[in-house]
Amino acid sequence: MMSRAPIPSNFWNVIGPRYKQVAIMPFRKKFLIDFQLMQPTSLELAEQVELMRAVEGGVKVRTALSVFNTVSVDTESDRQEAERAMLLDPIYSLYKNE
């Protein structure tokens, strides 16, 4: 399940493990053509997450856990923070000049 709200919710004041979604989604051309023909679903409209349309349409979605910390980039200040973090990242330093 994908949501813009925390899952599980804190309705009962009990918090279980939560994960942050980082989406790297490769698609084949045929899927994208088929996807655009699918009608939006009730979950997609409720959550404003387009991938719910695919899930409700029977498309398998794979996920994987990552141990890496990530930074969301939604604003100019987020971008600047991400660039600062990249300068300290030992892996980035191996590729920054390519």
Secondary structure, DSSP 8 states (H G I E B T S, - for coil): ---SS-SS-STTS---------------HHHHHHHHHS---HHHHHHT-THHHHHHTT---------S------SHHHHHHHHHHHHH-TTHHHHTT-
